[in-house]
Amino acid sequence: MRERKSSSILISLLSVCVFVLGLVGGCSSRGWSKIGKDEMRPLLIEMALLNSALQQEYTPDSLRQGEYAALLARYGYTQADWDSSIMWYARYDMTLMHDFYRVAYDSLEATHTRLKQQHEQIVAEEARQYQLSTYNLDSVNFLPSEPSYHALDGGLLYRSFDLSPGSPYDSTRRLNFSVRLTGLPELDSLGALRLYLYRYLKDSTTRLDSLLILRSGIHSIEVQQQGKEQVVRCVGHIKGILPLRSSGQRIVALDSFSLVRYSLPGSGYDPNDNWAMPEDY
């Protein structure tokens, strides 16, 4: 991998030399200013970078020449100055010419490594920010979301689910069991509905969380495993006696019946982390 990257950088440097040597024909017969060694080094690096960019864009030679001329003009030189200086160093000071290319090569390689590290850091930070903004990259609703309708006739309202994950859930997972009710009148604590979430752990113990429901709206239970707890099964239901109404609004709608799994930032994704279909809903 290192040899391939090094070869690519060296090819860009050699391409600059080959290209300008191809343009040189007759430059030595015209007046030119020799580029000093202190300016040749940074110029060689910039010319190599420009040449690489133009090659990637498949820029024709006629346009390349204009780009090279514009770069040289920033340093106060012309194409003839550059071409003839390359020829002069190649003819009279090959050792220095070799040093030019070695310095340029080392600089480009260091720049490539630094930019690659910065790119990787940016990608990692973007992924982290996305996780934080959405709270989770693999949040999944495991339950069907079809609404159900229930008469306010004094009868029982009951809906449940029973799910088992493909692999146990530990403290890197958070669960949210929620339901939305519409058309439910205000209830007192004696006639209230209640939301239940049972978590069956790997050590054969059970955790129960419940929530009292007194009115319409979205109601949810959110839990996270503590310590070394590992969930191997989740059972949840909403249960209660609906009030009796003989007039007015007599239907309660139940929707958004969901169990959503969240992975905490940085916990990663487990491809085996799936669930069996609910036995009852």
GIRAKA-V325486 format. One record per pair of residues at least 12 apart in sequence whose C-alpha atoms are under 10 Angstrom apart, sorted by the first residue. I is the first residue (numbers start at 1). J is the second residue. D is the distance in whole Angstrom. If there is no record, write none. Layout:
# GIRAKA-V325486
I_J_D, I_J_D
This chain:
# GIRAKA-V325486
5_109_8, 5_112_9, 6_105_8, 6_106_10, 6_108_9, 6_109_7, 8_52_9, 8_109_10, 9_48_8, 9_49_9, 9_52_9, 9_104_9, 9_105_7, 9_106_9, 9_108_7, 9_109_7, 9_112_9, 10_48_9, 10_101_9, 10_102_9, 10_104_9, 10_105_7, 10_106_10, 10_108_9, 10_109_10, 11_48_9, 11_52_9, 12_45_10, 12_47_9, 12_48_6, 12_49_8, 12_50_9, 12_51_7, 12_52_6, 12_53_10, 12_55_9, 12_105_9, 13_44_8, 13_45_8, 13_47_8, 13_48_5, 13_49_8, 13_51_8, 13_52_9, 13_101_7, 13_102_10, 13_104_8, 13_105_8, 13_108_10, 14_48_8, 14_101_9, 15_47_10, 15_48_8, 15_51_7, 15_52_9, 15_55_10, 16_44_8, 16_45_10, 16_47_7, 16_48_6, 16_49_9, 16_50_9, 16_51_6, 16_52_9, 16_68_10, 17_44_9, 17_47_10, 17_48_9, 17_83_9, 17_86_8, 17_87_10, 19_51_9, 19_61_9, 19_64_10, 19_65_9, 19_83_10, 20_65_9, 20_68_10, 20_79_9, 20_80_10, 20_82_8, 20_83_6, 20_84_9, 20_86_8, 20_87_9, 21_82_10, 21_83_7, 21_84_9, 21_86_8, 21_87_8, 22_83_9, 23_65_9, 23_79_9, 23_80_9, 23_83_7, 24_79_9, 24_80_7, 24_82_9, 24_83_6, 24_84_7, 24_86_9, 24_87_8, 25_80_10, 25_83_9, 25_84_10, 26_80_9, 26_84_9, 27_79_9, 27_80_6, 27_81_8, 27_82_10, 27_83_7, 27_84_6, 27_87_10, 28_80_8, 28_81_9, 28_83_9, 28_84_6, 28_85_9, 28_87_9, 28_88_9, 29_84_10, 30_80_8, 30_81_10, 30_84_9, 31_80_8, 31_81_8, 31_84_10, 32_77_9, 32_78_8, 32_79_9, 32_80_6, 32_81_5, 32_82_9, 32_83_9, 32_84_7, 32_85_9, 33_76_10, 33_77_8, 33_78_9, 33_80_8, 33_81_5, 33_82_8, 33_84_8, 33_85_8, 34_77_9, 34_80_10, 34_81_6, 34_82_8, 34_83_10, 34_84_7, 34_85_5, 34_86_9, 34_88_8, 34_89_10, 35_75_10, 35_76_10, 35_77_8, 35_81_7, 35_82_7, 35_83_10, 35_84_9, 35_85_6, 35_86_9, 35_88_10, 35_89_10, 36_85_9, 37_85_10, 37_89_9, 37_96_8, 37_97_9, 37_100_8, 38_100_10, 39_75_8, 40_82_9, 40_85_9, 40_86_9, 40_97_10, 40_100_7, 40_101_10, 40_104_10, 41_97_10, 41_99_9, 41_100_6, 41_101_8, 41_102_10, 41_103_7, 41_104_6, 41_107_10, 42_100_9, 42_103_9, 42_104_8, 42_107_9, 43_71_9, 43_72_8, 43_75_8, 43_82_9, 43_100_10, 43_104_9, 44_82_10, 44_86_10, 44_100_8, 44_101_8, 44_103_9, 44_104_7, 44_105_9, 45_100_9, 45_101_9, 45_103_9, 45_104_5, 45_105_8, 45_106_10, 45_107_8, 45_108_7, 46_68_10, 46_71_8, 46_72_10, 46_104_9, 46_108_9, 47_67_10, 47_68_7, 47_71_8, 47_72_9, 48_104_8, 48_105_9, 48_108_9, 49_108_8, 50_64_9, 50_67_8, 50_68_8, 50_71_9, 51_64_8, 51_67_9, 51_68_8, 54_67_9, 65_79_8, 66_79_9, 68_82_10, 69_82_9, 127_265_10, 127_266_10, 128_265_7, 128_266_8, 129_265_9, 130_265_9, 131_263_9, 131_264_8, 131_265_6, 131_266_8, 132_264_9, 132_265_7, 132_266_10, 134_262_10, 134_265_10, 135_262_7, 135_263_8, 135_264_7, 135_265_7, 136_173_10, 136_174_10, 136_261_9, 136_262_6, 136_263_5, 136_264_6, 136_265_6, 136_266_9, 136_267_9, 136_268_10, 137_262_8, 137_263_7, 137_264_9, 137_265_8, 137_266_10, 137_268_9, 137_269_8, 138_260_10, 138_261_8, 138_262_7, 138_263_7, 138_264_10, 138_268_9, 138_269_7, 138_270_9, 138_273_10, 139_173_10, 139_174_9, 139_175_9, 139_260_6, 139_261_5, 139_262_5, 139_263_7, 139_264_10, 140_175_10, 140_258_10, 140_259_8, 140_260_5, 140_261_5, 140_262_7, 140_263_10, 140_274_10, 141_176_9, 141_177_10, 141_256_10, 141_257_9, 141_258_6, 141_259_6, 141_260_4, 141_261_7, 141_262_10, 142_161_10, 142_163_9, 142_257_10, 142_258_7, 142_259_6, 142_260_6, 142_261_8, 142_274_9, 142_275_8, 142_276_9, 142_277_8, 142_278_8, 143_160_10, 143_161_8, 143_162_10, 143_163_9, 143_177_10, 143_256_9, 143_257_7, 143_258_5, 143_259_6, 143_260_8, 143_277_8, 143_278_7, 143_281_8, 144_161_10, 144_255_10, 144_256_8, 144_257_7, 144_258_7, 144_259_9, 144_277_10, 144_278_9, 144_281_8, 145_179_10, 145_254_10, 145_255_6, 145_256_5, 145_257_6, 145_258_7, 145_281_10, 146_254_9, 146_255_6, 146_256_8, 146_257_8, 146_281_10, 147_180_9, 147_181_10, 147_253_7, 147_254_5, 147_255_4, 147_256_7, 147_257_8, 148_181_10, 148_252_8, 148_253_6, 148_254_5, 148_255_7, 148_256_10, 148_257_10, 149_181_10, 149_182_10, 149_251_7, 149_252_6, 149_253_5, 149_254_6, 149_255_9, 150_183_10, 150_184_10, 150_242_9, 150_250_8, 150_251_6, 150_252_5, 150_253_6, 150_254_8, 151_242_8, 151_243_9, 151_244_9, 151_245_9, 151_249_9, 151_250_6, 151_251_5, 151_252_6, 151_253_9, 152_183_9, 152_184_8, 152_185_9, 152_241_9, 152_242_6, 152_243_6, 152_244_5, 152_245_6, 152_246_8, 152_247_10, 152_249_8, 152_250_5, 152_251_6, 152_252_7, 153_241_9, 153_242_7, 153_243_6, 153_244_4, 153_245_6, 153_246_8, 153_250_8, 153_251_9, 154_240_10, 154_241_6, 154_242_5, 154_243_5, 154_244_4, 154_245_8, 155_240_9, 155_241_6, 155_242_6, 155_243_8, 155_244_8, 156_193_10, 156_239_7, 156_240_6, 156_241_5, 156_242_6, 156_243_9, 157_193_8, 157_237_10, 157_238_7, 157_239_6, 157_240_5, 157_241_6, 157_242_7, 157_252_10, 157_254_10, 158_193_9, 158_194_10, 158_195_10, 158_237_7, 158_238_6, 158_239_5, 158_240_7, 158_241_9, 158_281_9, 159_195_10, 159_236_8, 159_237_5, 159_238_5, 159_239_7, 159_240_10, 159_254_9, 159_257_9, 159_280_8, 159_281_6, 160_195_10, 160_196_9, 160_197_10, 160_235_7, 160_236_6, 160_237_4, 160_238_7, 160_239_9, 160_257_9, 160_278_9, 160_279_9, 160_280_6, 160_281_5, 161_197_10, 161_234_8, 161_235_6, 161_236_5, 161_237_6, 161_238_10, 161_257_10, 161_258_9, 161_259_9, 161_277_9, 161_278_5, 161_279_6, 161_280_5, 161_281_5, 162_198_9, 162_233_7, 162_234_6, 162_235_4, 162_236_7, 162_237_9, 162_275_10, 162_276_9, 162_277_8, 162_278_5, 162_279_6, 162_280_6, 162_281_8, 163_199_10, 163_232_9, 163_233_6, 163_234_5, 163_235_6, 163_236_9, 163_259_9, 163_274_10, 163_275_6, 163_276_6, 163_277_6, 163_278_5, 163_279_7, 163_280_9, 164_199_10, 164_200_9, 164_231_9, 164_232_6, 164_233_4, 164_234_6, 164_235_9, 164_274_8, 164_275_5, 164_276_6, 164_277_8, 164_278_8, 165_231_8, 165_232_6, 165_233_7, 165_234_8, 165_272_9, 165_273_6, 165_274_5, 165_275_4, 165_276_7, 165_277_10, 166_232_8, 166_233_10, 166_270_10, 166_271_9, 166_272_6, 166_273_5, 166_274_5, 166_275_6, 166_276_7, 167_230_9, 167_231_9, 167_232_7, 167_233_10, 167_270_9, 167_271_10, 167_272_6, 167_273_6, 167_274_7, 167_275_9, 168_201_8, 168_202_8, 168_229_9, 168_230_5, 168_231_5, 168_232_5, 168_233_8, 168_272_10, 168_273_8, 168_274_10, 169_201_9, 169_202_9, 169_224_9, 169_225_8, 169_228_10, 169_229_8, 169_230_5, 169_231_5, 169_232_7, 169_233_9, 169_261_10, 169_263_10, 169_273_8, 170_201_10, 170_224_8, 170_225_6, 170_226_8, 170_227_8, 170_228_7, 170_229_6, 170_230_5, 170_231_7, 170_232_10, 171_223_10, 171_224_6, 171_225_5, 171_226_6, 171_227_6, 171_228_7, 171_229_7, 171_230_8, 171_231_9, 171_263_9, 171_264_9, 171_267_10, 172_224_8, 172_225_8, 172_226_9, 172_227_10, 172_262_8, 172_263_6, 172_264_5, 172_265_8, 172_266_9, 172_267_6, 172_268_9, 173_223_9, 173_224_6, 173_225_7, 173_226_10, 173_230_10, 173_231_10, 173_261_7, 173_262_6, 173_263_5, 173_264_6, 173_265_10, 173_267_8, 174_222_7, 174_223_6, 174_224_4, 174_225_7, 174_260_8, 174_261_6, 174_262_5, 174_263_6, 174_264_7, 175_197_10, 175_221_8, 175_222_6, 175_223_5, 175_224_6, 175_225_9, 175_234_10, 175_259_7, 175_260_6, 175_261_5, 175_262_6, 175_263_9, 176_197_9, 176_220_7, 176_221_6, 176_222_4, 176_223_6, 176_224_9, 176_258_8, 176_259_6, 176_260_5, 176_261_7, 176_262_8, 177_195_9, 177_196_9, 177_197_7, 177_219_8, 177_220_5, 177_221_5, 177_222_6, 177_223_9, 177_236_8, 177_237_9, 177_256_10, 177_257_8, 177_258_6, 177_259_4, 177_260_7, 177_261_9, 178_195_8, 178_196_10, 178_197_10, 178_218_7, 178_219_6, 178_220_4, 178_221_6, 178_222_8, 178_236_10, 178_237_10, 178_238_10, 178_255_9, 178_256_7, 178_257_6, 178_258_5, 178_259_7, 178_260_8, 179_195_9, 179_217_8, 179_218_6, 179_219_6, 179_220_6, 179_221_9, 179_237_10, 179_238_8, 179_254_7, 179_255_6, 179_256_5, 179_257_4, 179_258_6, 179_259_9, 180_216_7, 180_217_5, 180_218_4, 180_219_6, 180_220_9, 180_253_8, 180_254_6, 180_255_5, 180_256_6, 180_257_7, 180_258_9, 181_213_9, 181_215_8, 181_216_5, 181_217_5, 181_218_7, 181_219_8, 181_252_7, 181_253_6, 181_254_5, 181_255_7, 181_256_9, 181_257_9, 182_215_9, 182_216_5, 182_217_6, 182_218_9, 182_251_9, 182_252_6, 182_253_5, 182_254_7, 182_255_8, 183_215_9, 183_216_6, 183_217_9, 183_249_7, 183_250_8, 183_251_6, 183_252_5, 183_253_7, 183_254_9, 184_213_10, 184_214_8, 184_215_6, 184_216_5, 184_217_9, 184_242_8, 184_243_9, 184_249_9, 184_250_9, 184_251_8, 184_252_6, 184_253_8, 184_254_10, 185_214_8, 185_215_6, 185_216_7, 185_242_9, 185_243_8, 185_245_10, 185_249_9, 185_250_10, 185_252_9, 186_213_9, 186_214_6, 186_215_5, 186_216_8, 186_243_10, 187_213_8, 187_214_5, 187_215_6, 187_216_10, 187_242_9, 187_243_8, 188_213_9, 188_214_7, 188_215_9, 189_212_8, 189_213_8, 189_214_7, 190_214_10, 190_240_10, 190_241_10, 191_213_10, 191_214_8, 191_240_7, 191_241_7, 191_242_8, 191_243_7, 192_212_7, 192_213_6, 192_214_5, 192_215_8, 192_239_9, 192_240_6, 192_241_7, 192_242_8, 192_243_9, 193_211_9, 193_212_6, 193_213_5, 193_214_7, 193_215_9, 193_238_7, 193_239_6, 193_240_4, 193_241_7, 193_242_8, 194_210_7, 194_211_6, 194_212_5, 194_213_5, 194_214_9, 194_219_10, 194_237_8, 194_238_6, 194_239_6, 194_240_6, 194_241_10, 195_209_8, 195_210_5, 195_211_5, 195_212_7, 195_213_7, 195_219_8, 195_220_8, 195_221_8, 195_236_8, 195_237_6, 195_238_5, 195_239_7, 195_240_9, 196_208_7, 196_209_6, 196_210_4, 196_211_7, 196_212_9, 196_220_10, 196_221_8, 196_235_8, 196_236_5, 196_237_5, 196_238_6, 196_239_8, 197_209_5, 197_210_6, 197_211_9, 197_220_10, 197_221_8, 197_222_9, 197_223_9, 197_234_7, 197_235_6, 197_236_4, 197_237_7, 197_238_9, 197_259_10, 198_210_9, 198_231_10, 198_233_8, 198_234_6, 198_235_5, 198_236_6, 198_237_9, 199_223_10, 199_225_9, 199_230_9, 199_231_6, 199_232_8, 199_233_6, 199_234_5, 199_235_7, 199_236_9, 200_229_10, 200_230_8, 200_231_6, 200_232_6, 200_233_5, 200_234_6, 200_235_8, 201_225_10, 201_229_7, 201_230_5, 201_231_4, 201_232_6, 201_233_7, 201_234_9, 202_228_10, 202_229_7, 202_230_6, 202_231_6, 202_232_6, 202_233_9, 203_229_8, 203_230_8, 203_231_9, 203_232_9, 204_231_10, 204_232_9, 205_229_10, 205_231_10, 206_231_9, 206_233_10, 206_234_10, 207_225_10, 207_231_9, 207_234_10, 208_235_10, 208_236_9, 209_221_7, 209_222_9, 209_223_8, 209_236_9, 210_236_9, 210_237_10, 210_238_9, 211_238_9, 212_238_10, 213_238_9, 213_239_10, 213_240_9, 216_252_9, 216_253_9, 216_254_10, 217_254_10, 218_254_10, 218_255_9, 218_256_8, 218_257_10, 219_256_10, 219_257_10, 220_257_10, 220_258_9, 220_259_9, 221_259_9, 222_259_10, 222_260_9, 222_261_10, 224_262_9, 224_264_10, 233_275_9, 233_276_10, 234_259_9, 234_278_10, 235_259_10, 235_278_9, 235_279_10, 235_280_10, 236_258_10, 236_259_9, 236_281_10, 237_257_9, 237_280_10, 237_281_9, 238_257_9, 257_281_9
